[in-house]
């Protein structure tokens, strides 16, 4: 998360049939368009459907400013989330270290080609930026970064708790682990899941088959090779999203 404006983490979405259809269309159009390009099948200028043009930009936690769709995972859910909230819905708050950028309709305009662009402000500021917006919120600070970075632990790739065995999660022996904190957090995740299931009376008979040490067939991270294999499989199935859609 230190080098990207958005990261694939926890998405909480309100179900909406119209939005679902629209986002599926965006994904489909991106895949058709990208598959025609040479490997890695990704246009860093156009991205998911928008050329980021100055004075618009994206910014990393470390302060780097860019306009290309070039960050890790930009061609996967991390880029889709950014595109959907900022350029389709045109309403999003983006937390960058201690500051919060608020993008809303007052920032937008349309050029002669119908492309969304940012409307420069007279004072030169292109967004509403609230400094230290989350100071005093979240968990007690235990590291240099402010909330919300201090409030979560990012388990990457194969360290995701659902890739671990249930036996390991039930009785984690973290003293022998190279990454002790990671092991402890995996156990906390499992116990929190059990508590949530108990609260809704679903613990008995809950299918735990998804827990295993076996990596996902879809990969553990949005690497270019994995995205290529995914799109190639979709192309063979005539770009259908689900197996049940195949005639």
C-alpha positions in Angstrom: 0.0 0.0 0.0 3.0 2.3 0.1 3.3 2.6 -3.6 -0.3 2.5 -4.8 -3.2 4.9 -4.6 -5.5 1.9 -3.9 -5.1 -1.6 -2.7 -7.2 -4.7 -2.8 -8.5 -5.2 0.7 -12.0 -5.2 2.1 -14.7 -4.0 -0.2 -18.1 -3.3 1.4 -20.7 -2.6 -1.3 -24.4 -2.0 -1.1 -26.1 -4.4 -3.6 -27.5 -2.6 -6.6 -28.5 -4.4 -9.8 -27.9 -1.4 -12.1 -24.4 -0.9 -10.7 -23.7 -4.6 -11.0 -24.6 -4.6 -14.7 -22.5 -1.5 -15.3 -19.4 -2.8 -13.5 -19.7 -6.1 -15.4 -19.8 -4.2 -18.7 -16.7 -2.2 -17.6 -14.9 -5.4 -16.9 -15.9 -7.0 -20.1 -14.9 -4.0 -22.2 -11.6 -3.7 -20.5 -10.8 -7.4 -21.1 -11.8 -7.3 -24.8 -9.7 -4.2 -25.3 -6.7 -5.4 -23.3 -6.6 -8.9 -24.8 -5.9 -7.3 -28.2 -2.8 -5.7 -26.8 0.6 -7.4 -26.5 1.6 -8.9 -23.1 0.9 -7.8 -20.4 -2.3 -6.8 -22.1 -2.7 -3.5 -20.3 -2.8 0.1 -21.5 -1.2 2.2 -18.8 -2.5 5.4 -20.3 -6.2 4.5 -20.8 -6.4 2.0 -18.0 -10.0 0.9 -17.2 -11.4 3.6 -19.5 -10.0 7.0 -18.6 -6.9 8.9 -19.4 -5.7 10.6 -16.1 -4.8 14.1 -17.3 -3.1 16.9 -15.3 -4.1 18.6 -13.1 -5.6 15.3 -12.1 -3.3 12.7 -10.5 -2.9 9.9 -8.1 -0.7 10.0 -5.1 1.1 7.3 -3.0 1.6 7.1 0.7 5.2 8.3 0.2 4.1 11.4 -1.7 4.9 10.3 -5.3 2.5 11.8 -7.9 1.6 10.0 -11.1 -1.0 10.0 -13.9 -0.5 6.6 -15.6 -2.4 3.4 -14.6 1.0 1.9 -13.7 0.8 0.8 -10.0 0.7 -2.8 -8.9 -2.7 -4.3 -9.4 -4.0 -1.4 -11.6 -5.2 -3.9 -14.1 -7.0 -5.9 -11.4 -9.4 -5.1 -8.6 -7.2 -2.3 -7.2 -7.5 -0.3 -10.4 -11.1 -1.2 -10.9 -12.0 0.1 -7.5 -10.2 3.4 -8.1 -11.8 3.8 -11.6 -15.3 3.0 -10.3 -15.3 5.3 -7.4 -13.4 8.3 -8.9 -14.3 8.2 -12.5 -17.7 6.4 -12.7 -19.4 7.3 -9.5 -17.3 10.5 -9.2 -17.6 10.6 -5.4 -14.8 9.2 -3.2 -12.7 10.0 -0.2 -9.1 8.9 -0.6 -6.9 8.7 2.5 -3.2 9.4 1.9 -1.2 9.1 5.1 -2.6 11.8 7.4 -4.6 13.6 4.7 -8.0 12.9 3.1 -8.8 14.0 -0.5 -12.5 14.5 -1.2 -13.4 14.1 -4.9 -17.0 15.1 -5.8 -19.0 16.6 -8.6 -17.7 20.1 -7.9 -14.3 19.0 -9.3 -15.6 17.7 -12.6 -16.0 18.9 -16.2 -16.3 17.4 -19.6 -14.0 18.2 -22.6 -15.0 18.3 -26.2 -14.5 14.6 -26.6 -16.8 13.8 -23.7 -14.0 12.8 -21.4 -14.2 13.6 -17.7 -11.5 16.0 -16.6 -10.9 17.9 -13.5 -11.9 21.6 -13.3 -8.9 23.6 -12.1 -9.7 25.9 -9.1 -8.7 29.5 -9.1 -6.5 28.9 -6.1 -4.7 26.2 -7.9 -6.0 23.4 -5.6 -7.7 20.7 -7.5 -9.3 18.9 -4.6 -10.5 19.5 -1.1 -7.7 18.1 1.1 -8.3 17.8 4.8 -5.1 17.7 6.8 -4.8 15.2 9.7 -8.5 14.4 9.1 -8.4 11.1 11.2 -6.3 12.4 14.1 -7.7 11.0 17.3 -9.7 8.2 15.6 -9.0 4.5 15.3 -6.8 2.2 17.5 -4.1 3.6 19.8 -1.1 4.4 17.6 1.6 1.7 17.8 3.6 2.8 14.8 4.6 5.9 12.9 1.7 5.7 10.5 -1.7 7.3 11.4 -5.2 5.7 11.2 -6.4 3.8 9.2 -2.9 2.3 8.4 -2.4 1.6 12.1 -5.8 -0.1 12.4 -5.2 -3.1 10.1 -2.6 -5.8 9.3 -2.1 -6.6 5.6 -1.6 -10.3 5.1 -0.3 -10.6 1.5 -0.4 -13.5 -1.0 -0.1 -16.9 0.5 -0.2 -15.5 4.1 -3.9 -15.0 3.8 -5.5 -16.9 6.7 -7.8 -19.0 4.5 -4.7 -20.5 2.9 -3.7 -21.9 6.3 -4.9 -25.3 7.7 -7.7 -25.2 10.2 -5.5 -27.1 12.6 -2.9 -24.3 12.4 -5.6 -21.6 12.9 -7.2 -23.4 15.9 -3.9 -23.8 17.8 -1.3 -21.5 16.2 2.2 -22.2 17.4 3.6 -18.8 16.5 6.8 -19.2 18.5 8.3 -21.3 15.7 7.2 -19.0 12.9 9.6 -16.6 11.2 6.8 -14.0 11.0 5.4 -14.3 14.5 3.0 -11.3 14.3 1.6 -12.6 11.0 0.9 -16.0 12.6 -0.9 -14.3 15.6 -3.1 -12.2 13.3 -4.1 -15.3 11.3 -5.3 -16.8 14.6 -7.1 -13.7 15.5 -8.9 -13.7 12.1 -10.0 -17.3 12.7 -11.3 -16.6 16.2 -13.2 -13.5 15.0 -14.8 -15.5 12.2 -16.0 -18.1 14.7 -17.4 -15.4 17.0 -19.3 -13.9 14.1 -20.7 -17.3 13.1 -21.8 -17.9 16.7 -23.6 -14.5 16.8 -25.8 -15.5 13.9 -26.2 -19.2 14.9 -24.2 -20.5 11.9 -21.2 -22.2 13.6 -22.7 -25.7 13.7 -22.3 -27.3 10.3 -20.3 -24.4 8.8 -18.3 -25.6 5.8 -14.6 -25.2 6.6 -13.5 -26.8 3.4 -12.2 -23.4 2.1 -9.4 -23.5 4.6 -6.3 -25.2 3.3 -2.7 -24.8 2.5 -3.5 -25.1 -1.2 -3.0 -21.9 -3.2 -6.0 -20.6 -5.1 -6.4 -21.7 -8.7 -6.8 -18.0 -9.5 -3.5 -17.0 -7.9 -2.6 -15.2 -4.7 -1.8 -11.8 -6.3 -2.6 -10.0 -9.6 0.6 -10.7 -11.4 0.7 -10.1 -15.2 1.0 -13.8 -16.0 -2.0 -14.7 -13.9 -4.1 -12.0 -15.4 -3.0 -13.3 -18.9 -4.1 -16.9 -18.1 -7.4 -15.6 -16.7 -8.2 -13.6 -19.8 -7.1 -16.4 -22.1 -9.5 -18.8 -20.3 -12.3 -16.2 -20.6 -11.6 -15.8 -24.3 -11.9 -19.5 -24.9 -15.3 -19.4 -23.2 -16.5 -16.5 -25.4 -16.0 -14.1 -22.5 -18.7 -15.5 -20.4 -18.4 -14.7 -16.7 -19.8 -17.9 -15.2 -19.7 -21.5 -16.3 -23.6 -21.7 -16.2 -23.7 -19.1 -19.0 -22.0 -21.4 -21.5 -24.5 -22.8 -24.0 
